[in-house]
Amino acid sequence: MNEHKEAIEKRKDKIKNWLKDRQNLIFAVIFIFAIIIRLYYFSLTKNQPLWWDESDYLAYAKNLAGYPVNWIVSGQHASIYPYLIAIFFKIGLGEIAAKFFLQVIPSILTVFLAYLICNEMYEDRRIGLIASFLTATFWLHIFNSARFHIDIPALFFGFLAFYTFWQGY
């Protein structure tokens, strides 16, 4: 039991030491702000009516999941995305859970990846702070985080691929 308490204390000390650095503290504030703003807009839009392109994705996903929907995805929306949504329907989760895990979480992680990428590419860590702040507050990024759209997952996986390449390079 003491080992568990010691491990918790070590983690607390690491976090305190990490936050003592001004740049880390600023990034933590930016990241928390990004989470709050995305959760706020998610709470506002989670039950809103769907736009036609979102409906195209979801109708096909419901078709794939076995719902009594006769829908074939249009050529503009042919991707793996409806299959990912269909997984949520198959396991009994609805549109809200799918939107949270496929839109909101990748949107938040994109802010983190923007910070990591810029810190790896440039010596001046302020560039990472600026990039993460711009990613956290860019209206189009926030707007697409609240819709069933492939822009956010595509940006997330693009950033992830770039970061992985940069690390390996």
N, CA, C and O atoms as a DFTB+ gen file, in Angstrom:
676 C
 N C O
     1  1       0.818      -1.193       0.000
     2  2       0.000       0.000       0.000
     3  2       0.865       1.262       0.000
     4  3       0.535       2.251      -0.654
     5  1       1.983       1.213       0.747
     6  2       2.884       2.363       0.782
     7  2       3.523       2.611      -0.571
     8  3       3.782       3.757      -0.938
     9  1       3.780       1.540      -1.316
    10  2       4.373       1.692      -2.646
    11  2       3.430       2.457      -3.559
    12  3       3.859       3.275      -4.372
    13  1       2.146       2.180      -3.414
    14  2       1.140       2.867      -4.231
    15  2       1.108       4.356      -3.893
    16  3       1.048       5.198      -4.789
    17  1       1.147       4.678      -2.604
    18  2       1.149       6.082      -2.173
    19  2       2.417       6.791      -2.636
    20  3       2.377       7.951      -3.046
    21  1       3.536       6.087      -2.567
    22  2       4.801       6.678      -3.023
    23  2       4.761       6.951      -4.519
    24  3       5.252       7.985      -4.973
    25  1       4.181       6.036      -5.286
    26  2       4.069       6.230      -6.730
    27  2       3.193       7.435      -7.042
    28  3       3.500       8.208      -7.949
    29  1       2.109       7.599      -6.301
    30  2       1.225       8.752      -6.492
    31  2       1.959      10.047      -6.158
    32  3       1.839      11.036      -6.880
    33  1       2.717      10.039      -5.069
    34  2       3.483      11.230      -4.675
    35  2       4.539      11.584      -5.726
    36  3       4.759      12.758      -6.021
    37  1       5.191      10.560      -6.287
    38  2       6.194      10.811      -7.327
    39  2       5.542      11.449      -8.551
    40  3       6.094      12.371      -9.152
    41  1       4.353      10.943      -8.915
    42  2       3.638      11.529     -10.057
    43  2       3.247      12.966      -9.785
    44  3       3.371      13.821     -10.661
    45  1       2.777      13.240      -8.581
    46  2       2.415      14.610      -8.208
    47  2       3.624      15.530      -8.286
    48  3       3.528      16.657      -8.773
    49  1       4.759      15.043      -7.803
    50  2       5.981      15.850      -7.861
    51  2       6.411      16.115      -9.303
    52  3       6.835      17.223      -9.631
    53  1       6.301      15.101     -10.162
    54  2       6.650      15.282     -11.569
    55  2       5.756      16.331     -12.217
    56  3       6.233      17.176     -12.975
    57  1       4.462      16.278     -11.922
    58  2       3.524      17.247     -12.495
    59  2       3.832      18.645     -11.981
    60  3       3.837      19.604     -12.753
    61  1       4.091      18.768     -10.672
    62  2       4.429      20.082     -10.100
    63  2       5.697      20.643     -10.731
    64  3       5.752      21.822     -11.079
    65  1       6.716      19.799     -10.877
    66  2       7.965      20.253     -11.498
    67  2       7.747      20.636     -12.956
    68  3       8.326      21.612     -13.433
    69  1       6.911      19.872     -13.672
    70  2       6.629      20.181     -15.073
    71  2       5.902      21.521     -15.183
    72  3       6.189      22.305     -16.088
    73  1       4.971      21.791     -14.276
    74  2       4.208      23.035     -14.321
    75  2       5.001      24.249     -13.838
    76  3       4.582      25.385     -14.059
    77  1       6.138      24.024     -13.185
    78  2       6.973      25.153     -12.766
    79  2       7.570      25.880     -13.960
    80  3       7.852      27.076     -13.886
    81  1       7.763      25.165     -15.054
    82  2       8.240      25.782     -16.286
    83  2       7.104      26.615     -16.868
    84  3       6.013      26.098     -17.107
    85  1       7.352      27.889     -17.096
    86  2       6.317      28.827     -17.564
    87  2       5.685      28.382     -18.877
    88  3       4.470      28.490     -19.043
    89  1       6.482      27.887     -19.804
    90  2       5.963      27.457     -21.102
    91  2       5.038      26.251     -20.954
    92  3       4.013      26.165     -21.630
    93  1       5.396      25.328     -20.079
    94  2       4.530      24.172     -19.835
    95  2       3.203      24.602     -19.208
    96  3       2.145      24.073     -19.548
    97  1       3.273      25.563     -18.295
    98  2       2.059      26.063     -17.667
    99  2       1.153      26.734     -18.705
   100  3      -0.061      26.530     -18.693
   101  1       1.735      27.522     -19.592
   102  2       0.949      28.175     -20.640
   103  2       0.314      27.127     -21.553
   104  3      -0.852      27.253     -21.928
   105  1       1.078      26.093     -21.911
   106  2       0.497      25.051     -22.748
   107  2      -0.641      24.336     -22.020
   108  3      -1.665      24.030     -22.632
   109  1      -0.478      24.067     -20.731
   110  2      -1.538      23.405     -19.964
   111  2      -2.813      24.242     -19.977
   112  3      -3.911      23.700     -20.103
   113  1      -2.676      25.550     -19.847
   114  2      -3.839      26.442     -19.889
   115  2      -4.490      26.394     -21.277
   116  3      -5.714      26.316     -21.385
   117  1      -3.676      26.439     -22.333
   118  2      -4.202      26.367     -23.694
   119  2      -4.922      25.042     -23.911
   120  3      -6.012      25.012     -24.483
   121  1      -4.328      23.961     -23.464
   122  2      -4.915      22.637     -23.660
   123  2      -6.231      22.492     -22.889
   124  3      -7.201      21.947     -23.415
   125  1      -6.264      22.968     -21.666
   126  2      -7.506      22.928     -20.875
   127  2      -8.573      23.795     -21.533
   128  3      -9.744      23.416     -21.577
   129  1      -8.173      24.955     -22.043
   130  2      -9.114      25.821     -22.765
   131  2      -9.667      25.106     -23.992
   132  3     -10.864      25.185     -24.266
   133  1      -8.816      24.416     -24.725
   134  2      -9.260      23.667     -25.906
   135  2     -10.279      22.600     -25.520
   136  3     -11.277      22.408     -26.215
   137  1     -10.028      21.916     -24.424
   138  2     -10.964      20.889     -23.956
   139  2     -12.298      21.524     -23.579
   140  3     -13.357      21.033     -23.971
   141  1     -12.246      22.604     -22.827
   142  2     -13.478      23.262     -22.365
   143  2     -14.302      23.772     -23.537
   144  3     -15.513      23.556     -23.579
   145  1     -13.667      24.442     -24.487
   146  2     -14.425      25.008     -25.598
   147  2     -15.035      23.906     -26.463
   148  3     -16.150      24.065     -26.961
   149  1     -14.337      22.816     -26.646
   150  2     -14.891      21.712     -27.448
   151  2     -16.027      20.996     -26.716
   152  3     -17.022      20.618     -27.335
   153  1     -15.886      20.810     -25.427
   154  2     -16.970      20.198     -24.660
   155  2     -18.192      21.113     -24.600
   156  3     -19.328      20.638     -24.607
   157  1     -17.958      22.416     -24.542
   158  2     -19.062      23.369     -24.549
   159  2     -19.851      23.270     -25.859
   160  3     -21.076      23.147     -25.840
   161  1     -19.158      23.324     -26.977
   162  2     -19.854      23.236     -28.259
   163  2     -20.430      21.845     -28.503
   164  3     -21.456      21.710     -29.169
   165  1     -19.789      20.825     -27.978
   166  2     -20.356      19.484     -28.068
   167  2     -21.681      19.416     -27.312
   168  3     -22.648      18.829     -27.797
   169  1     -21.723      20.016     -26.126
   170  2     -22.969      19.995     -25.346
   171  2     -24.075      20.775     -26.048
   172  3     -25.250      20.429     -25.924
   173  1     -23.712      21.821     -26.780
   174  2     -24.719      22.597     -27.511
   175  2     -25.230      21.881     -28.756
   176  3     -26.396      22.026     -29.123
   177  1     -24.376      21.123     -29.393
   178  2     -24.717      20.574     -30.712
   179  2     -24.958      19.074     -30.737
   180  3     -25.238      18.523     -31.802
   181  1     -24.860      18.394     -29.599
   182  2     -24.939      16.932     -29.623
   183  2     -26.287      16.422     -30.111
   184  3     -26.352      15.328     -30.671
   185  1     -27.357      17.172     -29.918
   186  2     -28.685      16.731     -30.344
   187  2     -29.260      17.567     -31.481
   188  3     -30.452      17.478     -31.773
   189  1     -28.440      18.364     -32.111
   190  2     -28.965      19.217     -33.177
   191  2     -29.302      18.394     -34.413
   192  3     -28.750      17.310     -34.603
   193  1     -30.193      18.892     -35.246
   194  2     -30.475      18.190     -36.505
   195  2     -29.210      18.113     -37.359
   196  3     -28.334      18.974     -37.281
   197  1     -29.138      17.078     -38.164
   198  2     -27.949      16.846     -38.978
   199  2     -28.020      17.619     -40.286
   200  3     -29.104      17.857     -40.818
   201  1     -26.876      18.004     -40.791
   202  2     -26.787      18.588     -42.113
   203  2     -26.847      17.446     -43.118
   204  3     -26.701      16.280     -42.751
   205  1     -27.062      17.781     -44.375
   206  2     -27.257      16.724     -45.374
   207  2     -26.047      15.817     -45.499
   208  3     -26.200      14.607     -45.666
   209  1     -24.843      16.377     -45.420
   210  2     -23.660      15.528     -45.572
   211  2     -23.460      14.637     -44.356
   212  3     -23.007      13.500     -44.488
   213  1     -23.796      15.143     -43.171
   214  2     -23.740      14.298     -41.986
   215  2     -24.756      13.167     -42.095
   216  3     -24.472      12.024     -41.739
   217  1     -25.933      13.500     -42.587
   218  2     -26.984      12.488     -42.758
   219  2     -26.557      11.412     -43.738
   220  3     -26.894      10.241     -43.563
   221  1     -25.826      11.797     -44.757
   222  2     -25.325      10.831     -45.724
   223  2     -24.418       9.814     -45.045
   224  3     -24.559       8.610     -45.256
   225  1     -23.482      10.306     -44.224
   226  2     -22.589       9.412     -43.485
   227  2     -23.376       8.509     -42.525
   228  3     -23.164       7.297     -42.482
   229  1     -24.280       9.115     -41.764
   230  2     -24.979       8.354     -40.728
   231  2     -25.995       7.371     -41.305
   232  3     -26.158       6.272     -40.773
   233  1     -26.670       7.745     -42.371
   234  2     -27.631       6.819     -42.978
   235  2     -26.913       5.580     -43.504
   236  3     -27.388       4.458     -43.329
   237  1     -25.779       5.788     -44.141
   238  2     -25.016       4.640     -44.632
   239  2     -24.455       3.818     -43.471
   240  3     -24.422       2.590     -43.542
   241  1     -24.014       4.490     -42.403
   242  2     -23.509       3.780     -41.225
   243  2     -24.608       2.929     -40.603
   244  3     -24.360       1.800     -40.179
   245  1     -25.810       3.464     -40.549
   246  2     -26.926       2.681     -40.005
   247  2     -27.249       1.508     -40.920
   248  3     -27.601       0.429     -40.444
   249  1     -27.133       1.706     -42.214
   250  2     -27.332       0.619     -43.171
   251  2     -26.293      -0.481     -42.915
   252  3     -26.633      -1.663     -42.891
   253  1     -25.039      -0.092     -42.725
   254  2     -23.966      -1.055     -42.458
   255  2     -24.175      -1.781     -41.127
   256  3     -23.811      -2.949     -40.987
   257  1     -24.760      -1.085     -40.158
   258  2     -24.959      -1.667     -38.831
   259  2     -26.194      -2.559     -38.764
   260  3     -26.467      -3.165     -37.728
   261  1     -26.937      -2.640     -39.856
   262  2     -28.091      -3.535     -39.883
   263  2     -29.416      -2.879     -39.560
   264  3     -30.420      -3.577     -39.419
   265  1     -29.455      -1.570     -39.439
   266  2     -30.719      -0.879     -39.213
   267  2     -31.556      -0.949     -40.492
   268  3     -31.000      -1.086     -41.582
   269  1     -32.868      -0.858     -40.376
   270  2     -33.720      -0.924     -41.576
   271  2     -33.670       0.377     -42.376
   272  3     -34.676       1.074     -42.510
   273  1     -32.512       0.690     -42.895
   274  2     -32.300       1.891     -43.696
   275  2     -31.777       1.445     -45.047
   276  3     -30.794       0.707     -45.124
   277  1     -32.405       1.872     -46.075
   278  2     -31.955       1.531     -47.416
   279  2     -31.211       2.740     -47.982
   280  3     -31.814       3.614     -48.604
   281  1     -29.926       2.779     -47.766
   282  2     -29.145       3.943     -48.172
   283  2     -27.774       3.490     -48.643
   284  3     -27.133       2.637     -48.029
   285  1     -27.352       4.071     -49.723
   286  2     -26.008       3.819     -50.231
   287  2     -25.295       5.162     -50.245
   288  3     -25.844       6.163     -50.706
   289  1     -24.094       5.175     -49.747
   290  2     -23.348       6.427     -49.618
   291  2     -23.092       7.038     -50.993
   292  3     -22.880       6.331     -51.978
   293  1     -23.119       8.357     -51.030
   294  2     -22.835       9.057     -52.290
   295  2     -21.340       9.011     -52.574
   296  3     -20.536       8.730     -51.686
   297  1     -20.985       9.285     -53.803
   298  2     -19.578       9.248     -54.202
   299  2     -18.720      10.250     -53.458
   300  3     -17.527      10.019     -53.260
   301  1     -19.311      11.363     -53.044
   302  2     -18.552      12.387     -52.317
   303  2     -18.188      11.947     -50.906
   304  3     -17.249      12.476     -50.312
   305  1     -18.921      10.988     -50.372
   306  2     -18.696      10.586     -48.989
   307  2     -18.255       9.136     -48.855
   308  3     -18.380       8.539     -47.786
   309  1     -17.752       8.586     -49.914
   310  2     -17.273       7.201     -49.872
   311  2     -15.912       7.168     -49.170
   312  3     -14.902       7.589     -49.734
   313  1     -15.898       6.673     -47.957
   314  2     -14.660       6.566     -47.180
   315  2     -14.860       5.509     -46.104
   316  3     -15.894       4.843     -46.049
   317  1     -13.874       5.371     -45.269
   318  2     -13.969       4.415     -44.162
   319  2     -14.795       4.980     -43.002
   320  3     -15.183       4.242     -42.097
   321  1     -15.055       6.266     -43.033
   322  2     -15.731       6.952     -41.933
   323  2     -17.091       6.332     -41.569
   324  3     -17.334       6.100     -40.385
   325  1     -17.993       6.052     -42.533
   326  2     -19.263       5.412     -42.144
   327  2     -19.071       4.049     -41.474
   328  3     -19.878       3.650     -40.633
   329  1     -18.016       3.342     -41.842
   330  2     -17.733       2.057     -41.207
   331  2     -17.349       2.245     -39.740
   332  3     -17.731       1.443     -38.888
   333  1     -16.598       3.300     -39.450
   334  2     -16.236       3.592     -38.061
   335  2     -17.472       3.940     -37.240
   336  3     -17.616       3.489     -36.104
   337  1     -18.361       4.742     -37.817
   338  2     -19.597       5.095     -37.118
   339  2     -20.446       3.849     -36.908
   340  3     -21.055       3.675     -35.852
   341  1     -20.484       2.977     -37.924
   342  2     -21.285       1.750     -37.827
   343  2     -20.832       0.874     -36.660
   344  3     -21.650       0.182     -36.053
   345  1     -19.548       0.897     -36.345
   346  2     -19.049       0.128     -35.198
   347  2     -19.735       0.589     -33.913
   348  3     -20.123      -0.232     -33.081
   349  1     -19.883       1.904     -33.756
   350  2     -20.561       2.433     -32.568
   351  2     -22.018       1.980     -32.524
   352  3     -22.532       1.640     -31.458
   353  1     -22.682       1.976     -33.674
   354  2     -24.073       1.517     -33.721
   355  2     -24.167       0.028     -33.419
   356  3     -25.091      -0.414     -32.734
   357  1     -23.215      -0.743     -33.926
   358  2     -23.226      -2.194     -33.711
   359  2     -23.061      -2.562     -32.236
   360  3     -23.670      -3.521     -31.762
   361  1     -22.248      -1.809     -31.518
   362  2     -22.023      -2.135     -30.100
   363  2     -23.045      -1.468     -29.186
   364  3     -22.933      -1.548     -27.962
   365  1     -24.040      -0.812     -29.776
   366  2     -25.139      -0.265     -28.990
   367  2     -24.984       1.176     -28.560
   368  3     -25.797       1.679     -27.784
   369  1     -23.973       1.841     -29.042
   370  2     -23.808       3.263     -28.732
   371  2     -24.434       4.080     -29.856
   372  3     -24.536       3.606     -30.988
   373  1     -24.839       5.263     -29.559
   374  2     -25.541       6.074     -30.536
   375  2     -24.678       7.134     -31.189
   376  3     -23.448       7.094     -31.145
   377  1     -25.367       8.079     -31.792
   378  2     -24.707       9.157     -32.525
   379  2     -23.858      10.034     -31.610
   380  3     -22.778      10.479     -31.997
   381  1     -24.347      10.280     -30.399
   382  2     -23.624      11.176     -29.481
   383  2     -22.268      10.580     -29.110
   384  3     -21.262      11.290     -29.109
   385  1     -22.232       9.301     -28.799
   386  2     -20.955       8.652     -28.461
   387  2     -20.027       8.636     -29.669
   388  3     -18.826       8.873     -29.538
   389  1     -20.583       8.358     -30.842
   390  2     -19.756       8.350     -32.056
   391  2     -19.173       9.722     -32.323
   392  3     -17.999       9.848     -32.673
   393  1     -19.994      10.756     -32.158
   394  2     -19.496      12.122     -32.389
   395  2     -18.408      12.475     -31.378
   396  3     -17.413      13.110     -31.729
   397  1     -18.597      12.065     -30.127
   398  2     -17.607      12.384     -29.101
   399  2     -16.270      11.710     -29.403
   400  3     -15.224      12.358     -29.359
   401  1     -16.300      10.405     -29.712
   402  2     -15.053       9.669     -29.905
   403  2     -14.423       9.889     -31.277
   404  3     -13.204       9.784     -31.408
   405  1     -15.210      10.190     -32.290
   406  2     -14.653      10.360     -33.636
   407  2     -14.411      11.815     -34.016
   408  3     -13.727      12.087     -35.002
   409  1     -14.959      12.754     -33.252
   410  2     -14.792      14.170     -33.578
   411  2     -14.119      14.948     -32.450
   412  3     -13.092      15.592     -32.666
   413  1     -14.688      14.891     -31.261
   414  2     -14.212      15.734     -30.166
   415  2     -12.838      15.289     -29.666
   416  3     -11.936      16.113     -29.523
   417  1     -12.676      14.013     -29.403
   418  2     -11.386      13.516     -28.900
   419  2     -10.256      13.773     -29.909
   420  3      -9.212      14.292     -29.512
   421  1     -10.423      13.429     -31.208
   422  2      -9.347      13.756     -32.161
   423  2      -9.085      15.254     -32.279
   424  3      -7.949      15.668     -32.510
   425  1     -10.128      16.071     -32.123
   426  2      -9.943      17.517     -32.184
   427  2      -9.060      18.011     -31.042
   428  3      -8.184      18.853     -31.240
   429  1      -9.300      17.485     -29.860
   430  2      -8.483      17.855     -28.699
   431  2      -7.047      17.363     -28.887
   432  3      -6.096      18.091     -28.602
   433  1      -6.897      16.145     -29.360
   434  2      -5.557      15.592     -29.555
   435  2      -4.786      16.310     -30.660
   436  3      -3.555      16.322     -30.652
   437  1      -5.500      16.904     -31.602
   438  2      -4.850      17.676     -32.661
   439  2      -4.155      18.906     -32.080
   440  3      -3.085      19.295     -32.548
   441  1      -4.756      19.512     -31.072
   442  2      -4.121      20.657     -30.397
   443  2      -2.808      20.205     -29.769
   444  3      -1.795      20.897     -29.871
   445  1      -2.826      19.060     -29.127
   446  2      -1.621      18.508     -28.503
   447  2      -0.558      18.191     -29.557
   448  3       0.621      18.487     -29.363
   449  1      -0.978      17.588     -30.671
   450  2      -0.021      17.236     -31.724
   451  2       0.580      18.473     -32.375
   452  3       1.755      18.465     -32.742
   453  1      -0.204      19.534     -32.525
   454  2       0.336      20.780     -33.082
   455  2       1.464      21.299     -32.195
   456  3       2.496      21.754     -32.689
   457  1       1.261      21.228     -30.896
   458  2       2.294      21.644     -29.948
   459  2       3.540      20.762     -30.064
   460  3       4.660      21.271     -30.123
   461  1       3.343      19.446     -30.097
   462  2       4.486      18.529     -30.182
   463  2       5.268      18.711     -31.481
   464  3       6.498      18.740     -31.471
   465  1       4.558      18.830     -32.584
   466  2       5.215      18.973     -33.892
   467  2       6.076      20.227     -33.923
   468  3       7.234      20.185     -34.339
   469  1       5.505      21.339     -33.482
   470  2       6.268      22.594     -33.521
   471  2       7.435      22.590     -32.548
   472  3       8.472      23.194     -32.823
   473  1       7.281      21.922     -31.421
   474  2       8.406      21.828     -30.482
   475  2       9.524      20.966     -31.041
   476  3      10.694      21.205     -30.744
   477  1       9.184      19.974     -31.841
   478  2      10.209      19.142     -32.465
   479  2      10.897      19.872     -33.616
   480  3      12.098      19.710     -33.833
   481  1      10.138      20.666     -34.343
   482  2      10.683      21.308     -35.538
   483  2      11.502      22.564     -35.232
   484  3      12.456      22.871     -35.946
   485  1      11.135      23.282     -34.183
   486  2      11.763      24.571     -33.893
   487  2      12.334      24.576     -32.482
   488  3      11.790      23.945     -31.575
   489  1      13.426      25.289     -32.311
   490  2      14.041      25.392     -30.992
   491  2      13.239      26.294     -30.068
   492  3      13.191      26.058     -28.860
   493  1      12.613      27.320     -30.618
   494  2      11.828      28.257     -29.826
   495  2      10.478      27.624     -29.489
   496  3       9.634      27.438     -30.366
   497  1      10.283      27.297     -28.222
   498  2       9.050      26.611     -27.809
   499  2       7.827      27.503     -27.902
   500  3       6.700      27.013     -27.847
   501  1       8.030      28.803     -28.042
   502  2       6.883      29.697     -28.181
   503  2       6.129      29.430     -29.475
   504  3       4.930      29.696     -29.558
   505  1       6.812      28.913     -30.477
   506  2       6.147      28.569     -31.741
   507  2       5.130      27.453     -31.502
   508  3       4.036      27.480     -32.065
   509  1       5.482      26.482     -30.678
   510  2       4.541      25.421     -30.323
   511  2       3.340      25.962     -29.568
   512  3       2.213      25.512     -29.774
   513  1       3.584      26.931     -28.692
   514  2       2.477      27.544     -27.956
   515  2       1.551      28.307     -28.900
   516  3       0.329      28.231     -28.775
   517  1       2.126      29.024     -29.825
   518  2       1.310      29.783     -30.782
   519  2       0.510      28.831     -31.663
   520  3      -0.681      29.045     -31.891
   521  1       1.158      27.789     -32.154
   522  2       0.467      26.823     -33.022
   523  2      -0.658      26.113     -32.276
   524  3      -1.746      25.926     -32.821
   525  1      -0.401      25.721     -31.044
   526  2      -1.453      25.035     -30.276
   527  2      -2.599      25.994     -29.949
   528  3      -3.763      25.591     -29.954
   529  1      -2.282      27.244     -29.669
   530  2      -3.339      28.223     -29.398
   531  2      -4.185      28.459     -30.647
   532  3      -5.413      28.499     -30.568
   533  1      -3.539      28.614     -31.790
   534  2      -4.288      28.814     -33.029
   535  2      -5.143      27.594     -33.367
   536  3      -6.277      27.736     -33.824
   537  1      -4.604      26.409     -33.144
   538  2      -5.376      25.184     -33.385
   539  2      -6.538      25.089     -32.405
   540  3      -7.623      24.642     -32.775
   541  1      -6.326      25.499     -31.175
   542  2      -7.379      25.424     -30.151
   543  2      -8.511      26.401     -30.414
   544  3      -9.652      26.136     -30.036
   545  1      -8.217      27.528     -31.057
   546  2      -9.224      28.581     -31.212
   547  2      -9.702      28.784     -32.643
   548  3     -10.594      29.600     -32.872
   549  1      -9.146      28.077     -33.603
   550  2      -9.543      28.268     -34.997
   551  2     -11.002      27.860     -35.175
   552  3     -11.378      26.728     -34.871
   553  1     -11.814      28.781     -35.667
   554  2     -13.261      28.556     -35.711
   555  2     -13.643      27.363     -36.580
   556  3     -14.581      26.638     -36.250
   557  1     -12.941      27.151     -37.670
   558  2     -13.292      26.043     -38.559
   559  2     -13.011      24.695     -37.901
   560  3     -13.750      23.729     -38.092
   561  1     -11.959      24.648     -37.143
   562  2     -11.619      23.425     -36.406
   563  2     -12.682      23.137     -35.343
   564  3     -13.102      21.992     -35.180
   565  1     -13.107      24.156     -34.633
   566  2     -14.145      23.992     -33.613
   567  2     -15.480      23.623     -34.269
   568  3     -16.194      22.744     -33.787
   569  1     -15.805      24.297     -35.362
   570  2     -17.053      24.026     -36.080
   571  2     -17.110      22.574     -36.548
   572  3     -18.122      21.904     -36.346
   573  1     -16.052      22.084     -37.163
   574  2     -16.040      20.709     -37.662
   575  2     -15.932      19.681     -36.545
   576  3     -16.212      18.503     -36.769
   577  1     -15.532      20.101     -35.347
   578  2     -15.499      19.190     -34.207
   579  2     -16.905      18.827     -33.745
   580  3     -17.101      17.817     -33.069
   581  1     -17.870      19.641     -34.104
   582  2     -19.245      19.435     -33.665
   583  2     -20.111      18.804     -34.752
   584  3     -21.333      18.755     -34.612
   585  1     -19.502      18.325     -35.821
   586  2     -20.249      17.738     -36.931
   587  2     -19.652      16.388     -37.292
   588  3     -18.471      16.125     -37.062
   589  1     -20.517      15.523     -37.876
   590  2     -20.023      14.263     -38.424
   591  2     -19.407      14.586     -39.770
   592  3     -20.098      14.716     -40.780
   593  1     -18.109      14.709     -39.758
   594  2     -17.381      15.123     -40.942
   595  2     -15.998      14.510     -40.864
   596  3     -15.500      14.267     -39.765
   597  1     -15.368      14.255     -41.987
   598  2     -14.057      13.598     -41.941
   599  2     -12.895      14.563     -41.741
   600  3     -11.749      14.131     -41.621
   601  1     -13.175      15.864     -41.702
   602  2     -12.085      16.838     -41.590
   603  2     -11.259      16.673     -40.315
   604  3     -10.030      16.696     -40.371
   605  1     -11.906      16.512     -39.192
   606  2     -11.176      16.422     -37.924
   607  2     -10.380      15.122     -37.821
   608  3      -9.194      15.169     -37.498
   609  1     -10.994      13.952     -38.086
   610  2     -10.162      12.736     -38.040
   611  2      -9.026      12.768     -39.066
   612  3      -7.931      12.276     -38.795
   613  1      -9.286      13.345     -40.243
   614  2      -8.232      13.423     -41.262
   615  2      -7.089      14.322     -40.796
   616  3      -5.919      13.984     -40.980
   617  1      -7.420      15.456     -40.197
   618  2      -6.382      16.350     -39.688
   619  2      -5.602      15.679     -38.562
   620  3      -4.377      15.780     -38.502
   621  1      -6.311      14.999     -37.678
   622  2      -5.643      14.297     -36.576
   623  2      -4.663      13.252     -37.101
   624  3      -3.506      13.218     -36.683
   625  1      -5.125      12.401     -38.013
   626  2      -4.239      11.359     -38.531
   627  2      -3.131      11.942     -39.406
   628  3      -2.037      11.382     -39.471
   629  1      -3.401      13.053     -40.075
   630  2      -2.347      13.731     -40.822
   631  2      -1.265      14.265     -39.891
   632  3      -0.075      14.090     -40.152
   633  1      -1.677      14.915     -38.808
   634  2      -0.714      15.411     -37.811
   635  2       0.047      14.256     -37.174
   636  3       1.258      14.335     -36.966
   637  1      -0.678      13.178     -36.866
   638  2      -0.035      12.015     -36.256
   639  2       1.003      11.401     -37.195
   640  3       2.091      11.019     -36.765
   641  1       0.661      11.312     -38.468
   642  2       1.610      10.784     -39.453
   643  2       2.823      11.705     -39.577
   644  3       3.960      11.238     -39.640
   645  1       2.575      13.009     -39.610
   646  2       3.680      13.959     -39.716
   647  2       4.588      13.884     -38.495
   648  3       5.812      13.889     -38.623
   649  1       3.987      13.815     -37.312
   650  2       4.779      13.731     -36.089
   651  2       5.602      12.438     -36.060
   652  3       6.778      12.450     -35.699
   653  1       4.974      11.330     -36.442
   654  2       5.674      10.052     -36.473
   655  2       6.822      10.091     -37.477
   656  3       7.917       9.607     -37.192
   657  1       6.570      10.663     -38.645
   658  2       7.639      10.793     -39.654
   659  2       8.779      11.643     -39.096
   660  3       9.949      11.278     -39.219
   661  1       8.440      12.762     -38.491
   662  2       9.464      13.668     -37.988
   663  2      10.300      13.003     -36.903
   664  3      11.518      13.178     -36.858
   665  1       9.651      12.246     -36.034
   666  2      10.379      11.527     -34.982
   667  2      11.337      10.498     -35.600
   668  3      12.479      10.358     -35.164
   669  1      10.857       9.791     -36.608
   670  2      11.695       8.768     -37.240
   671  2      12.781       9.352     -38.096
   672  3      13.840       8.745     -38.254
   673  1      12.543      10.521     -38.654
   674  2      13.494      11.147     -39.545
   675  2      14.643      11.708     -38.728
   676  3      15.573      12.288     -39.288
